[in-house]
Amino acid sequence: MEAGIAAASWSGDRSWWGGALDVEGLALGAVGAAAAALNFLVGVPDRFATTAGMTAGAFDSFGYLRIDGRKIQGFAPLSGFRRTSDGWIRLHANYPHHEHRLMQALKTTTADGVASALRTMASLEAEAAIQSQGGVAAAVRSRKEWLDSGMGRNAAASPWIDWTLADGGATGVERALRLSAEHPRRPLEGVRVLDLTRVIAGPVSTRLLGALGADVLRIDPPQLPDITDQFVDTGFDKRSAEADLAASGNRHRLHQLLGDADVVITGYRRGALDRFGLEPEGLLASRPELAVVSLDAWGSVGPWSGLRGFDSIVQAATGIADLYGAENHDGEWRPGALPVQALDHATGYGVAAAAIALLARRRQTGLGGWGRLSLVRTAEELFALPALHPSGGASPLPEPELRTLASAYGELRYALPPLLVDGEPLDYTSPPVPYGSSDLSWA
């Protein structure tokens, strides 16, 4: 199985975001990986492809989404770049529990207090203090500083998708894999996907699998609800349940679901779900036909492998924010960011590609496996691509096709999934359901 960003089957312009890195190539390559896996699964070359406009729209789906005409909320006020005594740090406080841990680490209760505390601390000192309290932050590093760190060396040595393939001992599967031959636009009809992901990358992957016909059931902890606008953006073509997996009754129902699942996708930091019997090694030992895909921020090895992280935080740590920095109108240099949350989206389409590739393996051999991805590895793939526009120039942004759909949240205007099926755009068939409204059962 291939494990890196490869050339995609696409049509249209090649450069539209500009900037120092080939974000367009990353986007087209990640979507292309999903398309290639689908073509292999269905045995029809070039049935699935993409275009520049579809890929650009899908990677900025949050920006294009409107809920009853309302532009949806972005980062919370405390999230973003902040000055330290020797440089800059990036904070992430979109979730209330992360904001609380940030305040706790800096011994303050106000936004002004956060700014004042950080001005007295070095970037690495502040990073360590916030991380030690379970908060989310990263010092803005240069590319060299990142590569010279233990975490940077580990990230650079890993593949984009790290595979562990089930082997031996399996004479058949408990539940035959059912794929639809009658609906070329929905080849995953009959496939059951247990979605234990949050935020953007994981939900993007399962949003695509749902659009392709899979029965996707997302489960969230009731004590940590997701951000509503973010949930709506990634909630198409799936169901949503809330369950405290620490409760014995819910764990029993979870394992009933696992017994009939075809795909399990997890998106929490390393080891966070092990206590619920969701270790990938254990899942494959009991059901070697499963397709298990896990994603996290920092990968499975290295000093940060158990830490929380987000796209913006990985950009700060790996040198992207430094590379995209510029002077503002007052002449002050500030760190910058990619034009879209490309690490999240590219990782999400990589997760979908891994799941589809493992389904194809199961169809051929009766065996599945485990694919591992991380935001930090996707950042390394981005840096590995040759820059096409070092001067920062770009061609016009391709206009994506936008459609509308009624939902429980109001009328949604949204960008399509980034795939053509036999030359026609793929679309979602159902809007996001009310958060937590679904039963813990398969459709």
N, C-alpha and C positions, 0 to 999 in steps of 0.2 A: 504494500500500500504506500502511495506517495504521502509525504509528510510536510511539504512546503508549499508556499504560494507559487502557483504555476500560471502559465499563460491561460487566459480565459477565452471562450468563444463569445464574442461581443461585436456590436456594430455601433458606429457613431464616432464622435470626437474622442480624443485621447487625453486632453488636458483642460481642466476647467476650474480647479480650485487654486492652482498656483502654489507658491511656497517652496521651501527648500527640499521637501521630501515628496516622493511619488505616492501621494495618498490615493490618487486615482488608480494607480497600478495595484495598490493593496486592495482597494475596494473591488475592482474588476477581477482580480485574482481570487479573492475569497468567494465571491458569488460564482465565479467560474468553477471553483472546486465543488461547490454544491451542485451546479449544473452537470459537471462531469460525472459525479457520483450517481446522479439520477439517470443519466444516459446509460451508464453501465448497468444499473439496477434493472431498467426496463428493456435493455437490449436494443435500443433504437438510437443510433448515433445522431447527434445534433437535434434531438427532439426538444431538449431544454437548452436555452441560451439566454443572453442578456443584452442590454443596450446601455450606452452611456447614460441616457436620461433616466432609465429605470433604476440603475445602480446609484446614480447621484440622488434621486428622490428617496430611495429606500434608506440610504445612509444618513439622510437628514429627515427621517420620518417624523421625528419629534418637532422639528421646525416647521414642517408643512401641515401638521395636524391642527385642525380647528374643531372645537367643541361648541356647537351652536354659535359659530362665528368667532369664538374667543381664542386668542393665541394662548397656548398653554404655558405654564410657569416653568422657568428654567432653574438655575441654581438658587439655593437659599442665600440670604444676605451674608451669612458668616462663611459661606464657601468661597473659595477663590484665593488669589495670591495676596500675601501679607509681607510687609517688610520685617526683617529681623536685624540684629545688630551688625551682621556681616553679609547680608544678602536677602534672599527671599525664601518663602515657604509656601506650599499650596495646602489649603485646608479643605476638608469635605465635611459639611455639617447639614446635608439635606435631610437626614433622618433625625428625629428628636433625640434618640439615644446617643447618636454620635455627637450632636451638639452638646449634650450634657457631659459626656466624657471629655470633650475638648475644654469646656469651662472648668471642669474638675481638675484637669491636668495643669491648667494655667492659673488656678486658684482665683477665679473671677466669676461674675454672673452677668456681665454685660459685654456688648460688642466693643465698646471703648476700652474695657478692661483687657479684652483679648489683644487688641492692637498695642496697648501699652506694655503688656507682659512680653509680647513677642519682640518689641523694640529693645528689650534688655537682654535678650537671649540670642546666642548663635543659632544658625539654622539647624545644624545637626543636633544641638542640645534641645531645641524646641521639638524637633521631630521625635527624638527618643522619649521625651517627657510625654508627649501626646500619645504615642504608640503604646507606652507602658500602661496607660489607663484605658486601653481599648479604643482610643480615638483614631482618626484617620487623617494622616498628614504625611507629606514628604518634602524634604528640602529640595530646592531647585538646584540640580546638579548640571555641570557640563557633561558632554558625552564622555570625555576622558575620565572625569571623576567617577561616572557610573561604571565604566568598563574596568576601572582599577579597583572597584569594590568587590567583595566576595559575592554579593548578589548579582552584580553585573557579569562576573566571570561565569557563574552558573547559568545564567539566562542565555548567554551567547553560545553556550555549548550544547543546548538542547534543540530538538526538532520542533517544528510548529505543532504537529500532532504527534504525540508519543503513544505508540500502540503496545498493548499487551493482548495477544490473541489467544482465545481459549483453544486448547488442544487436548486430544485423547480422551478416552473414557466416556464419550457421549455416543450412544447408539441411536439416538433420535431426539426429538424435542417433545416437551409436554404439551405444547399447543402449536399446531401447524401454523406457519407464517402465511397469513392471508393477504395477498396483494391484488389490487383491482386491475384486471386486464380490460375491463369494459370502459373505463373512464381514464383516458390518457392524461387528462388534466389533473386527476386526483389519484395518482398511482399508489398512494399510501392508505387508501381506504381499507379498513380492517386492522391497521396497525395501531397498537395501544402504547401511548407515550406517557410515562409518569414524569411530570415536570416539577422538579424541586429546585427552581432557580428564582432569582429576583433581579431587580434593577434593569439592566438593558441587555447584556450579551446573551445570557441564557434565554430570557423571554423572546429575544429576536429569533433565536434558533427554533424554538417551539412554535412561534408564530408562523414561520415558514412551513414547518412540518404539518401544522394544522391546515394551512392553505392547500397543501398537497393531499389532504384527505384524512390524515391521521386523527384518531381520537385522543386529544391532548387534555390531560387533567393536571392542572397546576394546584399545588398545595402550599399554603403560606401559614406561618405561625400567627395566631390571633393577637399575641402580645406585641408583635412588630409589624403592623400593617404597612403595605407598600404605599407609595405616593400615588394618589389617584390619577393624575394626568399621565404619569409614567406607565401606570397599569393599563390605562385606556390605549395608549400608543402601541403597546405590545400584546394587547389582549384579544386580538381578532382570532377567530376560528379555534378557540379553546374554551374549556370550562375552568371554573375557579372555586376552590374549596379552602376553608380555613380549618386547621386541626393542630392541636397541641400534641405533638408526637411523644411528649413525655408521659402522657396519660396512657395507661395500659390498654384501654379499649381502643384508642386511636392507633396504637402500635399494632394491635391485632388486625384492624381493618387495613392498615398500611401493608401488612404482609400478605393479606388476601389480594390486594391490588398488585403487589409484586409478583404473585403467583401467576397472574394472567397478563402481565406487561410484556411488551416486546422491546421497548426502549426505556431506559432510565437515564435521565439527564439531571445532574446536580450542579449547583452553582454557588456553593458556600465555600468559605476558606477551608483549607486542608484539614481533615479530621473532624470537622464540626458536626457531621451527621453520623459518625461511626457508632455512637452510642445507641442509635436507633436501628442498628443492623443494616446500615446502608454502605458498608465498606465495599468498594467495587470488587476486591478480591473475594470476599465472602459471597457476594451476589453471583459471581461467575462460577464459584465452586458449587453452589447449589443449583444454578441454572446456566450451564455453559453456552446456551443458545442466545442469551441476552445480549443486546447492544447497550453497553454502558458508556456514557460520555460524561466526563467531569471537567469543569472549568473553574478557575480561580484567578486571583490577581497576580500572584507572584510565583506560581509554579510549585512543584512538589519537592524541590531541594533548595538548599541555600538558607541563609540566616533569616530571611523574611518569609519563608514558605508558609508559615502559619498565620501571617498578618492579614488584616483586612485591607482592601484596596479598591480603587475605582479607576476608570479610564483617565480622568484628569490627574489623579495622583501618580499613576504610572508615567504619564507624560512628563510630569515634573521630575521624577526620579531618574528617568533614563536619558535625559538630555534634550527631549523634544521641546519643552518649555523654554529652555535656554536658547536653542537654535531658532525658535520662532519669536524671540524677544525683539523689541524695537523701542525707539524713543517715542514718548508721547508728545503732545503739543507743548508741554512745559520743558521739553528737553530731557526728561527723566527716562532712563531705560527701565522697562518693565518686561517680565517674562511674557511669553505668548502661548498660544494653543493651536492645535490643528483646527481646520475650518469646520469639521464635524467630529463627533465622537467615534472616530474611525477604528480605534482599538476595540471598542465594545462591539461595533457592528461586524467588523471583519472576523473577530473571534466567534461571534454568534453564527455567521454563515459557515465558519470552519467547524463548529460543533454540529450543525445540521449535516454538513458533508460527511463528518465522521460517523454520525448515526446512520446515514443512508448507506455508506460503504459497508458498515457492519451488518446491516440488513441484507445487503447483496451477498456478503460472505455466508450469512446464515442460510440464504436461499440455495447457495451452491453446496455448502458443506454440512449444514445443520448446526454450525458453531458460530458463536458471536465473538465478543471481545470487549476491550476497554480502550477508549481513546481519551487522552488527556490534553487539554489546552489551557493557556493562560494569557492574560492581557500582556504580561511582560514579554512573552515569546512573540506575540503578534507585533509588539513594538520592535523587536529585533528583526523580524521579517521586513518591516517597513524600512528600517535603516539599511537592510541588505539590498534593497531595490535601487537601481541607478536613478539619480535625479534627472528628470526630463526638462525641468525649467528652473535652473539654478538662479536665474535673475529674478524669479518671483512672478514672471508673466504668466498669463493664463488666457485661454479662449473663453468665449461666453459660456456661462453655466447652462447646460442642457435643461430644457423645461420638462419636468416629469409630468406624466398624466395623473391628474387628481380626480378622485371620484367621491361621491357622498353616499352615506348609509345611515339610516335611522338606528338609534340605539337607546338603551335605558339612560344614557348620559346626555342625550340630545343628538341632534344631527351632527355626524362626523364627516369632515372633509379630510381625506387621507391620501397618501401616496401608495401606489400599488406595490406588491411584492416585486423583487427585481428579476423576474423570470418570464421569458417567452416560452409558450408551449406550442410547438408546430407553427411558430411565427405569430401567435396571438398572445396578448398579455394575460398572465395569471392574475386572478383577483381573489379576494377573500369572499367567503360565502356567508359568514355570520359575524355580527358585531361583537365587541366585548360584552360579556355578561356582567351583571352586578357583582362586585367583588365579594368573594366568599359565599356565593349563592348556590353552589353546586354540591351534590352529595359526594361522599367518598365511595364512588362506584364507577364502573365503566359504563359507557353509554350503551 
